[in-house]
């Protein structure tokens, strides 16, 4: 059984402004999948002087449990620090399912700039979670959710949600 670290949001150990991404880095390492470990290493080397970062977990073999841990960690980072997530991608993770996508989207901040969920084997029920995220988003400039199993009408709904954002490109 894999034991993932649990963090107290009020913990002083993870309020250090020099290491605001540490809870996320630790979870990615604990998940242990190669793409996650690589992302953790990239984040650990990231200078957050500009108070922003990107997280790309493409083709990482993520499942719903992984997504829950990642979503919680992202949420924790943003609850404790004034930092921006420029770009997030979990594209090519066909094992996420509706529940996994829900966990990830719940953890993402409203100020996200780019969202990638390409070819994740998502259906119409998952699409409505994406539409809800788009509706609460403030800064999305790019939404890439093509090559999923969305019906034509749901694709139109995603495009319409993206069209409500200034200068947002939506690829469905």
DSSP file (Angstrom, degrees, kcal/mol; ACC not computed):
  #  RESIDUE AA STRUCTURE BP1 BP2  ACC     N-H-->O    O-->H-N    N-H-->O    O-->H-N    TCO  KAPPA ALPHA  PHI   PSI    X-CA   Y-CA   Z-CA
    1    1 A X              0   0    0      0, 0.0     2,-0.5     0, 0.0     0, 0.0   0.000 360.0 360.0 360.0 136.9    0.0    0.0    0.0
    2    2 A X        -     0   0    0     29,-0.0     2,-0.6     2,-0.0    29,-0.0  -0.753 360.0-157.1 -88.9 125.9    1.3    3.5   -0.9
    3    3 A X        -     0   0    0     -2,-0.5     2,-0.3    27,-0.1     3,-0.0  -0.918   8.3-161.0-105.6 120.9    1.3    6.0    1.9
    4    4 A X        -     0   0    0     -2,-0.6    23,-0.1     1,-0.1    22,-0.0  -0.756  28.6 -98.6 -99.6 146.3    1.2    9.6    0.8
    5    5 A X        -     0   0    0     -2,-0.3     2,-0.4    21,-0.2    -1,-0.1  -0.296  32.3-149.1 -61.9 144.8    2.2   12.5    3.0
    6    6 A X        -     0   0    0     -3,-0.0     2,-0.4     2,-0.0    -1,-0.0  -0.965  12.7-160.0-115.9 133.2   -0.5   14.3    4.7
    7    7 A X        -     0   0    0     -2,-0.4     2,-0.6     7,-0.0     3,-0.0  -0.909  17.2-132.9-118.9 141.8   -0.1   18.0    5.5
    8    8 A X    >   -     0   0    0     -2,-0.4     3,-2.5     1,-0.1     6,-0.2  -0.813  18.4-140.3 -86.7 123.8   -1.8   20.3    7.9
    9    9 A X  T 3  S+     0   0    0     -2,-0.6    -1,-0.1     1,-0.3     5,-0.0   0.814 103.9  51.3 -56.9 -30.7   -2.7   23.5    6.0
   10   10 A X  T 3  S+     0   0    0     -3,-0.0    -1,-0.3     3,-0.0     5,-0.1   0.452  82.8 130.3 -85.2   0.2   -1.7   25.5    9.1
   11   11 A X    X   -     0   0    0     -3,-2.5     3,-0.7     1,-0.2    -4,-0.0  -0.295  53.4-149.7 -61.3 131.5    1.7   23.8    9.4
   12   12 A X  G >  S+     0   0    0      1,-0.2     3,-1.8     2,-0.2     4,-0.3   0.799  92.5  71.3 -67.4 -29.7    4.6   26.1    9.7
   13   13 A X  G 3  S+     0   0    0      1,-0.3     3,-0.2     2,-0.1    -1,-0.2   0.782 106.2  36.5 -61.2 -26.3    6.8   23.6    7.9
   14   14 A X  G <  S+     0   0    0     -3,-0.7    -1,-0.3    -6,-0.2    -2,-0.2   0.059  97.5  79.1-117.1  25.0    5.1   24.3    4.7
   15   15 A X    <   +     0   0    0     -3,-1.8     2,-0.2    -5,-0.1    -1,-0.2   0.370  59.8 126.8-106.3   2.8    4.5   28.1    5.0
   16   16 A X    >   -     0   0    0     -4,-0.3     3,-1.1    -3,-0.2    -3,-0.0  -0.421  55.5-147.8 -62.1 123.4    8.1   28.9    4.1
   17   17 A X  G >  S+     0   0    0      1,-0.2     3,-0.6    -2,-0.2    -1,-0.2   0.696  95.4  62.7 -70.4 -17.1    8.0   31.5    1.3
   18   18 A X  G 3  S+     0   0    0      1,-0.2    -1,-0.2     2,-0.1    30,-0.2   0.720 115.1  30.5 -77.2 -20.0   11.2   30.0   -0.1
   19   19 A X  G X   +     0   0    0     -3,-1.1     3,-1.5     1,-0.1     4,-0.2  -0.392  68.1 148.9-134.4  57.2    9.6   26.6   -0.8
   20   20 A X  T <  S+     0   0    0     -3,-0.6     3,-0.3     1,-0.3     4,-0.2   0.750  75.3  52.9 -66.6 -22.0    5.9   27.3   -1.5
   21   21 A X  T 3> S+     0   0    0      1,-0.2     4,-2.6    22,-0.1     3,-0.4   0.407  76.4 106.3 -91.9   2.3    5.6   24.3   -3.8
   22   22 A X  H <> S+     0   0    0     -3,-1.5     4,-2.9     1,-0.2     5,-0.2   0.858  75.3  52.2 -56.1 -43.8    7.0   21.8   -1.3
   23   23 A X  H  > S+     0   0    0     -3,-0.3     4,-1.9    -4,-0.2    -1,-0.2   0.913 114.0  44.8 -59.8 -39.4    3.7   20.0   -0.5
   24   24 A X  H  > S+     0   0    0     -3,-0.4     4,-2.5    49,-0.2    -2,-0.2   0.912 112.6  51.0 -68.3 -43.2    3.0   19.5   -4.2
   25   25 A X  H  X S+     0   0    0     -4,-2.6     4,-2.3     1,-0.2    -2,-0.2   0.923 110.4  49.9 -58.7 -45.6    6.6   18.4   -4.8
   26   26 A X  H  X S+     0   0    0     -4,-2.9     4,-2.4    -5,-0.2    -1,-0.2   0.892 111.0  48.2 -63.3 -41.1    6.3   15.8   -2.0
   27   27 A X  H  X S+     0   0    0     -4,-1.9     4,-2.4    -5,-0.2    -1,-0.2   0.923 110.6  51.1 -66.3 -43.9    3.0   14.4   -3.2
   28   28 A X  H  X S+     0   0    0     -4,-2.5     4,-1.4     1,-0.2     5,-0.3   0.912 112.6  46.6 -61.0 -41.8    4.3   14.1   -6.8
   29   29 A X  H  < S+     0   0    0     -4,-2.3    -1,-0.2    -5,-0.2    -2,-0.2   0.913 111.2  52.0 -64.3 -42.0    7.4   12.2   -5.5
   30   30 A X  H  < S+     0   0    0     -4,-2.4    -2,-0.2     1,-0.2    -1,-0.2   0.856 101.8  58.6 -66.0 -35.1    5.3   10.0   -3.3
   31   31 A X  H  < S-     0   0    0     -4,-2.4    -1,-0.2    -5,-0.1    -2,-0.2   0.903  92.4-162.0 -60.1 -39.3    3.0    9.0   -6.2
   32   32 A X     <  +     0   0    0     -4,-1.4     2,-0.2     1,-0.2    -1,-0.1   0.411  34.6 140.8  80.0  -1.1    6.3    7.8   -7.7
   33   33 A X    >>  -     0   0    0     -5,-0.3     4,-2.7     1,-0.1     3,-0.6  -0.550  62.7-114.8 -75.5 142.9    5.3    7.5  -11.3
   34   34 A X  H 3> S+     0   0    0      1,-0.3     4,-2.6     2,-0.2     5,-0.2   0.838 114.2  47.4 -50.5 -44.4    8.1    8.7  -13.7
   35   35 A X  H 3> S+     0   0    0      2,-0.2     4,-2.4     1,-0.2    -1,-0.3   0.891 114.0  48.9 -65.9 -37.5    6.3   11.7  -15.1
   36   36 A X  H <> S+     0   0    0     -3,-0.6     4,-2.5    24,-0.2    -2,-0.2   0.916 111.5  48.5 -66.7 -43.4    5.3   12.8  -11.6
   37   37 A X  H  X S+     0   0    0     -4,-2.7     4,-2.3     2,-0.2    -2,-0.2   0.915 112.2  49.3 -63.1 -42.6    8.8   12.4  -10.2
   38   38 A X  H  X S+     0   0    0     -4,-2.6     4,-2.5    -5,-0.3    -2,-0.2   0.919 110.9  49.7 -62.4 -43.1   10.2   14.4  -13.2
   39   39 A X  H  X S+     0   0    0     -4,-2.4     4,-2.8     1,-0.2    -2,-0.2   0.896 109.5  52.5 -62.4 -39.7    7.6   17.1  -12.5
   40   40 A X  H  X S+     0   0    0     -4,-2.5     4,-2.4     2,-0.2    -2,-0.2   0.920 110.3  47.6 -61.2 -44.0    8.6   17.1   -8.8
   41   41 A X  H  X S+     0   0    0     -4,-2.3     4,-1.2     2,-0.2    -2,-0.2   0.906 111.9  50.0 -64.7 -41.2   12.2   17.6   -9.8
   42   42 A X  H  X S+     0   0    0     -4,-2.5     4,-0.5     1,-0.2     3,-0.4   0.928 112.8  46.8 -62.3 -44.9   11.4   20.3  -12.2
   43   43 A X  H >< S+     0   0    0     -4,-2.8     3,-0.9     1,-0.2    -2,-0.2   0.873 107.6  56.2 -65.4 -36.6    9.3   22.1   -9.6
   44   44 A X  H 3< S+     0   0    0     -4,-2.4    -1,-0.2     1,-0.3    -2,-0.2   0.777 111.2  44.8 -67.8 -23.9   12.0   21.7   -7.0
   45   45 A X  H 3< S+     0   0    0     -4,-1.2     2,-0.3    -3,-0.4    -1,-0.3   0.495  90.6 111.1 -93.7  -5.4   14.4   23.5   -9.4
   46   46 A X    <<  -     0   0    0     -3,-0.9     2,-0.6    -4,-0.5    -3,-0.0  -0.527  64.5-139.6 -74.5 129.0   11.9   26.2  -10.2
   47   47 A X        -     0   0    0     -2,-0.3     3,-0.5     1,-0.1     5,-0.2  -0.797  11.6-165.0 -85.1 122.9   12.7   29.7   -9.0
   48   48 A X    >   +     0   0    0     -2,-0.6     3,-1.7     1,-0.2    -1,-0.1   0.041  52.8 118.6 -99.8  27.2    9.4   31.1   -7.8
   49   49 A X  T 3  S+     0   0    0      1,-0.3    -1,-0.2     2,-0.1    -3,-0.0   0.849  79.4  49.4 -59.6 -34.0   10.7   34.7   -7.6
   50   50 A X  T 3  S-     0   0    0     -3,-0.5    -1,-0.3     2,-0.2    -2,-0.1   0.437 114.0-124.8 -84.9   2.2    8.1   35.6  -10.2
   51   51 A X  S <  S+     0   0    0     -3,-1.7    33,-2.8     1,-0.2     2,-0.3   0.854  74.2  98.6  59.7  39.8    5.5   33.9   -8.1
   52   52 A X  E     +a   84   0A   0     31,-0.2     2,-0.3    -5,-0.2    33,-0.2  -0.989  41.1 170.7-150.5 159.1    4.3   31.6  -10.8
   53   53 A X  E     -a   85   0A   0     31,-2.1    33,-2.7    -2,-0.3    34,-0.6  -0.963  21.8-132.8-156.9 167.3    4.8   28.0  -12.1
   54   54 A X  E     -a   87   0A   0     -2,-0.3     2,-0.4    32,-0.2    34,-0.2  -0.931  11.0-157.5-124.6 152.4    3.4   25.5  -14.6
   55   55 A X  E     +a   88   0A   0     32,-2.9    34,-2.1    -2,-0.3     2,-0.6  -0.946  11.0 179.2-135.5 113.9    2.6   21.9  -14.0
   56   56 A X  E     +a   89   0A   0     -2,-0.4    34,-0.2    32,-0.2    32,-0.1  -0.954  10.4 168.4-119.7 115.7    2.4   19.4  -16.9
   57   57 A X    >   +     0   0    0     32,-3.7     3,-0.9    -2,-0.6     5,-0.2  -0.374  19.9 165.6-119.4  49.6    1.6   15.8  -16.1
   58   58 A X  T 3   -     0   0    0      1,-0.3    34,-0.2     2,-0.1    33,-0.1  -0.465  68.5  -1.9 -72.8 136.4    1.0   14.6  -19.6
   59   59 A X  T 3  S+     0   0    0     32,-2.5    -1,-0.3    -2,-0.2   -24,-0.1   0.884  86.6 142.0  53.7  44.1    0.9   10.8  -20.2
   60   60 A X    <   -     0   0    0     -3,-0.9   -24,-0.2    31,-0.3   -25,-0.1   0.372  66.3-119.1 -97.5   2.7    1.6   10.2  -16.5
   61   61 A X        +     0   0    0     31,-0.4     2,-0.2     1,-0.2    32,-0.1   0.884  50.3 178.1  59.6  39.5   -0.7    7.2  -16.0
   62   62 A X        -     0   0    0     -5,-0.2    33,-0.4    28,-0.1     2,-0.2  -0.465  11.5-169.0 -75.2 144.6   -2.7    9.1  -13.4
   63   63 A X     >  -     0   0    0     -2,-0.2     4,-2.4    33,-0.1    33,-0.2  -0.644  42.2 -87.5-119.2-177.3   -5.7    7.6  -11.8
   64   64 A X  H  > S+     0   0    0     31,-0.6     4,-2.2     1,-0.2     5,-0.1   0.872 125.8  51.9 -62.1 -39.4   -8.4    9.1   -9.6
   65   65 A X  H  > S+     0   0    0      2,-0.2     4,-1.9     1,-0.2    -1,-0.2   0.912 110.7  47.9 -65.4 -42.6   -6.5    8.6   -6.4
   66   66 A X  H  > S+     0   0    0      1,-0.2     4,-2.6     2,-0.2     5,-0.2   0.929 111.1  52.0 -60.5 -45.3   -3.4   10.3   -7.8
   67   67 A X  H  X S+     0   0    0     -4,-2.4     4,-3.0     1,-0.2     5,-0.2   0.867 106.2  53.9 -61.3 -38.2   -5.6   13.1   -9.0
   68   68 A X  H  X S+     0   0    0     -4,-2.2     4,-2.3     2,-0.2    -1,-0.2   0.935 111.1  45.0 -62.5 -45.8   -7.2   13.6   -5.6
   69   69 A X  H  X S+     0   0    0     -4,-1.9     4,-2.0     2,-0.2    -2,-0.2   0.902 115.7  46.7 -64.5 -42.1   -3.7   13.9   -4.0
   70   70 A X  H  X S+     0   0    0     -4,-2.6     4,-2.7     2,-0.2     5,-0.2   0.926 111.9  50.5 -67.3 -45.0   -2.5   16.3   -6.6
   71   71 A X  H  X S+     0   0    0     -4,-3.0     4,-2.3     1,-0.2    -2,-0.2   0.915 111.4  48.0 -59.7 -44.3   -5.7   18.4   -6.5
   72   72 A X  H  X S+     0   0    0     -4,-2.3     4,-2.3    -5,-0.2    -1,-0.2   0.898 112.2  49.7 -63.2 -40.6   -5.4   18.7   -2.7
   73   73 A X  H  X S+     0   0    0     -4,-2.0     4,-2.5     2,-0.2   -49,-0.2   0.907 110.4  48.9 -67.5 -42.1   -1.8   19.7   -2.9
   74   74 A X  H  X S+     0   0    0     -4,-2.7     4,-2.1     1,-0.2    -1,-0.2   0.936 112.0  49.9 -61.2 -45.3   -2.3   22.3   -5.5
   75   75 A X  H  X S+     0   0    0     -4,-2.3     4,-1.8    -5,-0.2    -2,-0.2   0.904 110.0  50.9 -59.3 -42.2   -5.2   23.7   -3.4
   76   76 A X  H  X S+     0   0    0     -4,-2.3     4,-1.7     2,-0.2    -1,-0.2   0.923 107.8  52.0 -62.3 -45.9   -2.9   23.8   -0.4
   77   77 A X  H  X S+     0   0    0     -4,-2.5     4,-1.6     1,-0.2    -1,-0.2   0.918 113.8  43.7 -56.5 -45.0   -0.2   25.6   -2.2
   78   78 A X  H  < S+     0   0    0     -4,-2.1    -1,-0.2     1,-0.2    -2,-0.2   0.741 109.7  55.8 -78.2 -22.7   -2.6   28.3   -3.3
   79   79 A X  H  < S+     0   0    0     -4,-1.8    -1,-0.2    -5,-0.2    -2,-0.2   0.808 117.6  35.5 -73.5 -29.4   -4.3   28.6    0.1
   80   80 A X  H  < S+     0   0    0     -4,-1.7     2,-0.3    -5,-0.2    -2,-0.2   0.672 119.3  41.9 -97.7 -20.2   -1.0   29.3    1.8
   81   81 A X  S  < S-     0   0    0     -4,-1.6     2,-1.4    -5,-0.2    -1,-0.1  -0.953  70.9-124.9-136.7 148.1    0.8   31.4   -0.9
   82   82 A X        +     0   0    0     -2,-0.3     2,-0.3    -3,-0.1    -4,-0.1  -0.720  64.7 133.3 -87.4  87.2    0.2   34.2   -3.3
   83   83 A X        -     0   0    0     -2,-1.4     2,-0.4    -5,-0.1   -31,-0.2  -0.969  48.3-130.6-139.9 149.4    1.5   32.2   -6.3
   84   84 A X  E     -a   52   0A   0    -33,-2.8   -31,-2.1    -2,-0.3     2,-0.8  -0.852   2.1-147.2-110.2 138.6    0.1   31.7   -9.8
   85   85 A X  E     -a   53   0A   0     -2,-0.4    28,-1.0   -33,-0.2   -31,-0.2  -0.898  19.1-178.0 -97.8 106.3   -0.4   28.5  -11.8
   86   86 A X  E     +     0   0A   0    -33,-2.7    28,-1.4    -2,-0.8    27,-0.7   0.931  64.6   8.7 -71.2 -47.2    0.2   29.6  -15.4
   87   87 A X  E     -ab  54 114A   0    -34,-0.6   -32,-2.9    26,-0.2     2,-0.4  -0.999  58.3-175.1-144.5 135.8   -0.4   26.3  -17.1
   88   88 A X  E     +ab  55 115A   0     26,-2.4    28,-2.3    -2,-0.4     2,-0.4  -0.998   7.7 176.4-133.5 130.5   -1.8   22.9  -16.1
   89   89 A X  E     +ab  56 116A   0    -34,-2.1   -32,-3.7    -2,-0.4    28,-0.2  -0.994  22.0 163.6-136.3 131.1   -2.0   19.8  -18.3
   90   90 A X    >   +     0   0    0     26,-2.7     3,-0.6    -2,-0.4    27,-0.1  -0.121  35.8 154.8-124.4  31.0   -3.1   16.3  -17.4
   91   91 A X  T 3   +     0   0    0     25,-0.3   -32,-2.5     1,-0.2   -31,-0.3  -0.200  55.8  25.4 -61.2 150.7   -3.5   15.4  -21.1
   92   92 A X  T 3  S+     0   0    0     26,-3.3     2,-0.6   -34,-0.2   -31,-0.4   0.797  80.6 126.9  65.3  33.6   -3.2   11.8  -22.2
   93   93 A X    X   +     0   0    0     -3,-0.6     3,-1.4    25,-0.3     4,-0.3  -0.793  28.9 173.4-116.0  85.0   -4.2   10.3  -18.8
   94   94 A X  T 3   +     0   0    0     -2,-0.6     3,-0.2     1,-0.3    -1,-0.1   0.607  70.0  65.6 -72.9 -11.0   -7.0    8.0  -19.9
   95   95 A X  T 3  S+     0   0    0    -33,-0.4   -31,-0.6     1,-0.2    -1,-0.3   0.406  76.4  87.5 -90.5   2.5   -7.4    6.5  -16.4
   96   96 A X    <>  +     0   0    0     -3,-1.4     4,-1.6   -33,-0.2    -1,-0.2   0.935  65.7 178.6 -68.6 -46.2   -8.5    9.7  -14.7
   97   97 A X  H  >  -     0   0    0     23,-0.5     4,-2.4    -4,-0.3     5,-0.2   0.026  52.5 -56.9  65.8 178.6  -12.2    9.3  -15.3
   98   98 A X  H  > S+     0   0    0      1,-0.2     4,-2.3     2,-0.2    -1,-0.2   0.896 137.5  51.1 -60.5 -43.1  -14.9   11.8  -14.2
   99   99 A X  H  > S+     0   0    0      2,-0.2     4,-2.2     1,-0.2    -1,-0.2   0.921 111.0  47.5 -64.5 -44.5  -13.9   11.5  -10.5
  100  100 A X  H  X S+     0   0    0     -4,-1.6     4,-2.4     2,-0.2    -1,-0.2   0.915 112.0  49.3 -63.3 -44.2  -10.2   12.2  -11.2
  101  101 A X  H  X S+     0   0    0     -4,-2.4     4,-2.9     1,-0.2     5,-0.3   0.903 109.6  53.7 -61.3 -40.2  -11.0   15.2  -13.4
  102  102 A X  H  X S+     0   0    0     -4,-2.3     4,-2.1    -5,-0.2    -2,-0.2   0.912 108.5  48.7 -59.8 -43.9  -13.3   16.4  -10.7
  103  103 A X  H  X S+     0   0    0     -4,-2.2     4,-1.3     2,-0.2    -2,-0.2   0.926 114.0  45.9 -62.7 -45.3  -10.5   16.2   -8.1
  104  104 A X  H >X S+     0   0    0     -4,-2.4     4,-1.2     1,-0.2     3,-0.6   0.951 113.7  47.0 -64.0 -49.5   -8.0   18.0  -10.3
  105  105 A X  H 3< S+     0   0    0     -4,-2.9     3,-0.3     1,-0.2    -1,-0.2   0.858 108.6  56.1 -63.5 -35.0  -10.4   20.8  -11.3
  106  106 A X  H 3< S+     0   0    0     -4,-2.1    -1,-0.2    -5,-0.3    -2,-0.2   0.823 110.0  46.8 -64.8 -30.7  -11.5   21.3   -7.7
  107  107 A X  H << S+     0   0    0     -4,-1.3    -1,-0.2    -3,-0.6    -2,-0.2   0.685  90.5  98.7 -84.9 -18.9   -7.8   21.9   -6.8
  108  108 A X  S  < S-     0   0    0     -4,-1.2     2,-0.1    -3,-0.3   -33,-0.0  -0.455  76.7-117.1 -74.4 140.4   -7.0   24.3   -9.6
  109  109 A X    >   -     0   0    0     -2,-0.2     3,-1.4     1,-0.1    -1,-0.1  -0.354  18.4-118.0 -74.3 157.0   -7.0   28.0   -8.8
  110  110 A X  T 3  S+     0   0    0      1,-0.3    28,-3.1    27,-0.1    29,-1.0   0.682 110.1  63.2 -66.0 -18.5   -9.4   30.4  -10.5
  111  111 A X  T 3   +     0   0    0     27,-0.2    -1,-0.3    26,-0.2    26,-0.1   0.297  70.0 141.0 -92.8  10.2   -6.5   32.3  -12.0
  112  112 A X    <   -     0   0    0     -3,-1.4    27,-0.4     1,-0.1   -26,-0.2  -0.227  37.1-160.5 -53.9 138.9   -5.2   29.4  -14.1
  113  113 A X        +     0   0    0    -28,-1.0    28,-3.6   -27,-0.7    29,-1.3   0.850  69.3  21.0 -91.1 -39.6   -4.0   30.6  -17.5
  114  114 A X  E     -bc  87 142A   0    -28,-1.4   -26,-2.4    26,-0.2     2,-0.4  -0.997  60.3-166.3-137.9 136.3   -4.0   27.4  -19.6
  115  115 A X  E     -bc  88 143A   0     27,-2.4    29,-2.8    -2,-0.4     2,-0.5  -0.985   4.4-173.1-125.1 126.4   -5.8   24.1  -19.2
  116  116 A X  E     +bc  89 144A   0    -28,-2.3   -26,-2.7    -2,-0.4   -25,-0.3  -0.964  23.2 149.2-123.5 117.7   -4.9   20.9  -21.1
  117  117 A X    >   +     0   0    0     27,-3.1     3,-0.6    -2,-0.5     2,-0.2  -0.380  25.8 163.2-136.4  54.5   -7.0   17.8  -20.8
  118  118 A X  T 3   -     0   0    0      1,-0.2   -26,-3.3     2,-0.1   -25,-0.3  -0.550  63.8  -4.2 -79.1 136.9   -6.5   16.3  -24.3
  119  119 A X  T 3  S+     0   0    0     27,-2.4    -1,-0.2    -2,-0.2    29,-0.2   0.897  79.1 141.4  49.6  55.6   -7.3   12.7  -25.0
  120  120 A X  S <  S-     0   0    0     -3,-0.6   -23,-0.5   -28,-0.2   -24,-0.2   0.193  71.7-111.4-107.4  13.4   -8.2   11.7  -21.4
  121  121 A X        +     0   0    0     26,-0.5     2,-0.2     1,-0.2    27,-0.1   0.872  60.4 168.1  59.7  38.5  -11.1    9.5  -22.5
  122  122 A X        -     0   0    0     -5,-0.2    27,-2.7   -25,-0.1    -1,-0.2  -0.551  19.2-157.3 -86.9 149.2  -13.6   11.9  -21.0
  123  123 A X     >  -     0   0    0     -2,-0.2     4,-1.9    25,-0.1     3,-0.4  -0.490  40.2 -81.1-113.6-174.5  -17.3   11.8  -21.6
  124  124 A X  H  > S+     0   0    0     25,-0.4     4,-1.4     1,-0.2    26,-0.1   0.849 126.4  56.9 -59.9 -37.1  -20.2   14.3  -21.5
  125  125 A X  H  > S+     0   0    0      1,-0.2     4,-0.7     2,-0.2    -1,-0.2   0.896 109.1  46.6 -62.6 -39.2  -20.5   14.0  -17.7
  126  126 A X  H >> S+     0   0    0     -3,-0.4     4,-1.5     1,-0.2     3,-0.7   0.855 104.6  62.6 -67.8 -35.4  -16.8   15.0  -17.3
  127  127 A X  H 3X S+     0   0    0     -4,-1.9     4,-2.6     1,-0.3    -1,-0.2   0.856  96.1  57.9 -60.8 -35.5  -17.3   17.8  -19.7
  128  128 A X  H 3X S+     0   0    0     -4,-1.4     4,-2.0     1,-0.2    -1,-0.3   0.811 102.6  54.1 -68.9 -26.9  -19.8   19.5  -17.4
  129  129 A X  H <X S+     0   0    0     -3,-0.7     4,-2.0    -4,-0.7    -1,-0.2   0.884 109.3  48.8 -68.0 -38.3  -17.1   19.6  -14.7
  130  130 A X  H  X S+     0   0    0     -4,-1.5     4,-2.7     2,-0.2    -2,-0.2   0.916 109.8  51.3 -65.0 -43.6  -14.9   21.4  -17.2
  131  131 A X  H  X S+     0   0    0     -4,-2.6     4,-2.2     1,-0.2    -2,-0.2   0.898 109.1  50.9 -61.9 -41.1  -17.7   23.8  -18.0
  132  132 A X  H  X S+     0   0    0     -4,-2.0     4,-1.3     2,-0.2    -1,-0.2   0.897 110.5  49.7 -63.1 -40.3  -18.2   24.6  -14.3
  133  133 A X  H  X S+     0   0    0     -4,-2.0     4,-1.0     1,-0.2     3,-0.5   0.934 109.5  50.7 -64.0 -45.1  -14.4   25.2  -14.0
  134  134 A X  H >< S+     0   0    0     -4,-2.7     3,-0.7     1,-0.2    -2,-0.2   0.899 106.5  56.2 -58.5 -40.6  -14.4   27.5  -17.0
  135  135 A X  H 3< S+     0   0    0     -4,-2.2    -1,-0.2     1,-0.2    -2,-0.2   0.820 112.0  41.4 -63.4 -31.8  -17.4   29.4  -15.4
  136  136 A X  H 3< S+     0   0    0     -4,-1.3    -1,-0.2    -3,-0.5    -2,-0.2   0.536  94.4 107.0 -92.2  -6.1  -15.4   30.1  -12.2
  137  137 A X    <<  -     0   0    0     -4,-1.0   -26,-0.2    -3,-0.7   -27,-0.1  -0.425  44.8-174.0 -77.3 147.8  -12.2   30.9  -14.0
  138  138 A X  S    S+     0   0    0    -28,-3.1   -27,-0.2    -2,-0.1    -1,-0.1   0.651  78.5  26.2-110.2 -23.9  -10.9   34.4  -14.2
  139  139 A X  S    S+     0   0    0    -29,-1.0   -28,-0.1   -27,-0.4     2,-0.1   0.286  70.3 145.4-132.2  10.7   -7.8   34.2  -16.5
  140  140 A X        +     0   0    0    -30,-0.3   -26,-0.2     1,-0.2   -27,-0.2  -0.321   9.5 165.8 -59.8 128.8   -8.1   31.3  -18.8
  141  141 A X        +     0   0    0    -28,-3.6    28,-2.6     1,-0.3     2,-0.3   0.526  67.0  31.8-114.8 -16.7   -6.5   32.1  -22.2
  142  142 A X  E     -cd 114 169A   0    -29,-1.3   -27,-2.4    26,-0.2     2,-0.4  -0.981  55.2-179.0-148.0 130.8   -6.3   28.6  -23.6
  143  143 A X  E     -cd 115 170A   0     26,-2.8    28,-3.4    -2,-0.3     2,-0.6  -0.983   5.8-177.9-129.2 118.2   -8.5   25.5  -23.1
  144  144 A X  E     +cd 116 171A   0    -29,-2.8   -27,-3.1    -2,-0.4    28,-0.2  -0.932  24.6 140.8-120.6 107.4   -7.4   22.3  -24.9
  145  145 A X        +     0   0    0     26,-3.0     3,-0.4    -2,-0.6    27,-0.2   0.007  28.7 139.2-133.6  27.5   -9.8   19.4  -24.4
  146  146 A X        +     0   0    0     25,-0.4   -27,-2.4     1,-0.2   -26,-0.2  -0.160  50.9  40.7 -72.5 169.1   -9.8   17.8  -27.9
  147  147 A X  S    S+     0   0    0     25,-0.3   -26,-0.5     1,-0.2     2,-0.2   0.814  85.6 120.6  61.4  36.1   -9.8   14.1  -28.6
  148  148 A X  S    S-     0   0    0     -3,-0.4     2,-0.4    24,-0.3    -1,-0.2  -0.563  78.7 -96.9-111.4-176.9  -12.2   13.1  -25.9
  149  149 A X        +     0   0    0    -27,-2.7   -25,-0.4    -2,-0.2     2,-0.3  -0.289  66.7 146.1-100.7  48.1  -15.6   11.4  -26.1
  150  150 A X        -     0   0    0     -2,-0.4   -27,-0.1   -27,-0.2    -3,-0.1  -0.624  47.9-121.6 -86.0 141.8  -17.8   14.5  -26.0
  151  151 A X     >  -     0   0    0     -2,-0.3     4,-2.4     1,-0.1     5,-0.2  -0.338  30.7-105.4 -71.6 163.6  -21.0   14.7  -28.0
  152  152 A X  H  > S+     0   0    0      1,-0.2     4,-1.9     2,-0.2     5,-0.1   0.891 120.9  51.0 -59.4 -41.0  -21.4   17.5  -30.6
  153  153 A X  H  > S+     0   0    0      1,-0.2     4,-1.8     2,-0.2    -1,-0.2   0.874 110.1  48.9 -67.8 -35.7  -23.8   19.4  -28.3
  154  154 A X  H  > S+     0   0    0      2,-0.2     4,-2.4     1,-0.2    -1,-0.2   0.873 107.0  55.5 -71.5 -36.5  -21.4   19.2  -25.4
  155  155 A X  H  X S+     0   0    0     -4,-2.4     4,-2.4     1,-0.2    -2,-0.2   0.919 108.0  49.8 -58.1 -42.1  -18.5   20.4  -27.5
  156  156 A X  H  X S+     0   0    0     -4,-1.9     4,-2.5     1,-0.2    -2,-0.2   0.891 108.6  52.6 -62.9 -39.4  -20.7   23.4  -28.4
  157  157 A X  H  X S+     0   0    0     -4,-1.8     4,-2.1     2,-0.2    -2,-0.2   0.892 109.7  48.5 -63.7 -40.3  -21.3   24.0  -24.7
  158  158 A X  H  X S+     0   0    0     -4,-2.4     4,-2.4     2,-0.2    -2,-0.2   0.928 111.9  49.0 -65.5 -44.8  -17.6   23.9  -23.9
  159  159 A X  H  X S+     0   0    0     -4,-2.4     4,-2.1     1,-0.2    -2,-0.2   0.910 111.0  50.6 -60.3 -42.1  -16.9   26.4  -26.8
  160  160 A X  H  X S+     0   0    0     -4,-2.5     4,-0.7     2,-0.2    -1,-0.2   0.892 109.5  50.3 -64.4 -39.9  -19.7   28.7  -25.5
  161  161 A X  H >< S+     0   0    0     -4,-2.1     3,-0.8     1,-0.2     4,-0.2   0.924 112.6  46.8 -64.0 -43.8  -18.3   28.6  -22.0
  162  162 A X  H >< S+     0   0    0     -4,-2.4     3,-1.6     1,-0.2     6,-0.3   0.835 103.6  62.8 -66.1 -32.8  -14.8   29.5  -23.3
  163  163 A X  H 3< S+     0   0    0     -4,-2.1    -1,-0.2     1,-0.3    -2,-0.2   0.711  91.6  66.7 -67.0 -19.7  -16.2   32.3  -25.5
  164  164 A X  T << S+     0   0    0     -3,-0.8     2,-0.4    -4,-0.7    -1,-0.3   0.632  88.8  81.3 -75.7 -12.9  -17.4   34.1  -22.3
  165  165 A X  S X  S-     0   0    0     -3,-1.6     3,-1.3    -4,-0.2     2,-0.2  -0.778  93.6-106.4 -95.4 137.0  -13.8   34.6  -21.4
  166  166 A X  T 3  S-     0   0    0     -2,-0.4    -2,-0.1     1,-0.3    -1,-0.1  -0.407  95.5 -10.3 -62.6 128.1  -11.9   37.5  -22.9
  167  167 A X  T 3  S+     0   0    0      1,-0.2     2,-0.5    -2,-0.2    -1,-0.3   0.769  91.8 154.2  57.1  32.7   -9.3   36.3  -25.5
  168  168 A X    <   -     0   0    0     -3,-1.3     2,-0.5    -6,-0.3   -26,-0.2  -0.810  34.7-149.6 -96.3 128.6   -9.7   32.7  -24.6
  169  169 A X  E     -d  142   0A   0    -28,-2.6   -26,-2.8    -2,-0.5     2,-0.5  -0.849  13.8-166.2 -94.2 125.8   -8.9   30.1  -27.3
  170  170 A X  E     -d  143   0A   0     -2,-0.5     2,-0.6   -28,-0.2   -26,-0.2  -0.959   6.2-171.3-119.3 119.8  -10.9   26.9  -26.8
  171  171 A X  E      d  144   0A   0    -28,-3.4   -26,-3.0    -2,-0.5   -25,-0.4  -0.940 360.0 360.0-114.2 114.7   -9.9   23.8  -28.7
  172  172 A X              0   0    0     -2,-0.6   -25,-0.3   -28,-0.2   -24,-0.3   0.339 360.0 360.0-120.4 360.0  -12.5   21.0  -28.5
